Amino acid sequence: MKLLLYLVCLFSIPVIMGIVSSYRAGQKPHEILHLRLKNFAQQIFTPQLYRHVRSLWMYYGLLIVFILAALGL
């Protein structure tokens, strides 16, 4: 399980960093990927979800602590 998590991080972090650095360098990111990420963010992260997470943040934090403890990190 730990190995899978490390592999996902290993392969996804450089991709995200490359997109961000190309955007900051003045280049437009890949249009299709940029539009997909934008649509995802607009559909998932709504004001209702933000209010929900803001009101229950301490329980989500506790859940993250339990998950990390279960994984042994």
C-alpha positions in Angstrom: 0.0 0.0 0.0 2.8 2.4 0.9 4.6 1.5 -2.3 1.5 2.3 -4.4 1.2 5.7 -2.7 4.9 6.5 -3.3 4.6 5.5 -6.9 1.5 7.7 -7.5 3.4 10.6 -5.9 6.5 9.9 -7.8 4.7 10.0 -11.2 2.2 12.8 -10.5 4.2 15.4 -8.7 6.7 16.1 -11.7 3.7 16.4 -14.1 2.0 18.9 -11.9 5.2 20.8 -11.3 5.9 20.9 -15.1 2.5 22.3 -15.8 2.8 25.0 -13.2 6.3 26.0 -14.2 5.4 26.2 -17.9 2.4 28.4 -17.0 4.6 30.7 -14.8 7.2 30.9 -17.6 4.5 32.5 -19.8 3.7 29.5 -21.9 0.2 28.3 -22.2 -0.3 24.9 -20.7 -1.8 22.2 -22.8 -5.2 23.4 -23.7 -7.1 20.1 -23.4 -5.5 19.3 -20.0 -6.1 22.9 -18.8 -9.8 22.8 -19.8 -10.3 19.4 -18.2 -8.8 20.6 -14.9 -10.8 23.8 -15.0 -14.0 22.0 -15.6 -13.2 19.5 -12.8 -12.5 22.2 -10.4 -15.7 24.1 -11.2 -17.9 21.1 -10.9 -16.4 19.5 -7.8 -15.3 22.5 -5.7 -18.6 24.3 -5.3 -19.5 26.9 -2.6 -21.7 24.4 -0.8 -18.8 21.9 -0.5 -16.5 24.7 0.7 -19.0 25.6 3.5 -19.4 22.0 4.4 -15.6 21.4 4.7 -15.1 24.7 6.5 -17.7 23.7 9.2 -16.4 20.2 9.6 -12.6 20.7 9.1 -11.6 19.3 12.5 -13.3 15.9 11.7 -11.5 15.7 8.3 -8.2 16.5 10.0 -8.8 13.7 12.5 -9.6 11.3 9.7 -6.4 12.2 8.0 -4.5 11.6 11.3 -6.1 8.2 11.6 -5.3 7.2 8.1 -1.7 8.2 8.5 -1.5 6.3 11.7 -3.0 3.2 10.0 -0.5 3.5 7.2 2.3 3.9 9.7 3.6 7.2 8.4 
